[in-house]
Amino acid sequence: MQDLAYREDIPADLYTSTFEYGMKKLESLIAVILIFMQISSPLPLVCWDFWAISAAEAVLYSPDTKVPRTGELALRRAIPANANMKAIQTSLEDISFLLRIPQRKPYGTMEGNVKKALKIAKDEKDPILASIPADLKEIGSTLYESLIDGKGGLQALIQSIKDQDPDKVSVGLASSLDTVAELELLQLMHLFDYSDMQLTGRGTVEFTIEKGDGSTFSPEAGGEERRTAKIQVVIDGYSAPLTAGNFAKLRVIGLYVSTPADRTTNYYLIMVQCSLEIMPSGQFEPLYRTTLSVQDGELPVLPLSVYGAVAMAHSEVSEEYSAPYQFFFYLYDKRNAGLGGLSFDEGQFSVFGYTTAGRDILSQIKTGDVIQSAKLVEGQDRLVLPNVN
């Protein structure tokens, strides 16, 4: 057999061109293999490491999980709205990812997304408004018109995209998505039976935190140093009805007033037996006394992997139960997260809400700081307490 080792009588560029040709052939062969595997397998091939990617690992490798990174986004995605409104929402949310492109932004694609949302909104006007309870029809009609032609509506958003002003697009997009969320919330009375729920919707809890050592919280922009600071949390009775209801009930009876904080790694715990309650994505009822397996593709409707997520700690007796009085704010850090940006604790705790105001305060809270007050400032009319005979 002819010796294939390097020979000085053969020009170097011939070796180079032969090598490049061989690599191109190899790349073509790999591409064919990948295409064949893509066609024959339902799993997306998102990486190639010469090892098979099992279904259990797919969610961890996939960049398409798009876990929300703010409480507002997580709460909006958790609304169990009908298909028309979710299609509008999804089309608009995709623009958020396009806006992150640092160089030349795909404004044409953005405009197409908005036009798609606008077409759905116009074509499905009657079904959208019909899904709103009669006593809320007037509010719904006003919101619908605002979504179409309002100052922060879809028509205005298209114009901002044509002007190629990313700041205006960002503001207009946020306004349109807020209106979409309001419409979705109005529709919910037709979708669920709340007879067994403790919190029939959403509520807002406001905490006033006081420094226990006499120091101050960092000042807000242009403001003064503060010894007390406020944090607002939206709790979600749609996806965590029992946990959110129990939490709201404790707010009403004033259990957390003058309670000291305990700071630990990743958690801000407050010492204040419920079954563990987690709503899996794609389902309409929570699971109880069981955790989710992220590696098997199970993701919760209310993810933990959000900075300022609020969840109940585990019971000291069993991880199938939540502690009755102990909750925490999760200080998510993507540098310490797993593949796909998911927390290693994802699907293991009863998440029931998110911090929507005062997120900058969370990192400043230390052991010994005190909850001066905790009030259910919105949603008390949705709190259903069990009858006690």
Secondary structure as UniProt FT lines:
FT   TURN            8..9
FT   HELIX           12..40
FT   HELIX           55..61
FT   HELIX           63..65
FT   HELIX           71..78
FT   HELIX           83..99
FT   HELIX           107..123
FT   HELIX           125..130
FT   HELIX           134..136
FT   HELIX           137..149
FT   TURN            151..152
FT   HELIX           154..162
FT   TURN            163..164
FT   HELIX           166..187
FT   HELIX           188..190
FT   TURN            195..196
FT   STRAND          202..210
FT   TURN            221..222
FT   STRAND          228..236
FT   TURN            237..239
FT   HELIX           241..252
FT   TURN            253..258
FT   STRAND          259..263
FT   STRAND          267..271
FT   STRAND          274..275
FT   STRAND          277..278
FT   TURN            281..282
FT   STRAND          287..288
FT   HELIX           294..296
FT   TURN            307..308
FT   STRAND          309..314
FT   TURN            319..320
FT   STRAND          321..330
FT   HELIX           334..336
FT   HELIX           339..341
FT   TURN            344..347
FT   STRAND          350..357
FT   HELIX           359..362
FT   TURN            363..364
FT   TURN            367..368
FT   STRAND          370..378
FT   HELIX           380..382
//
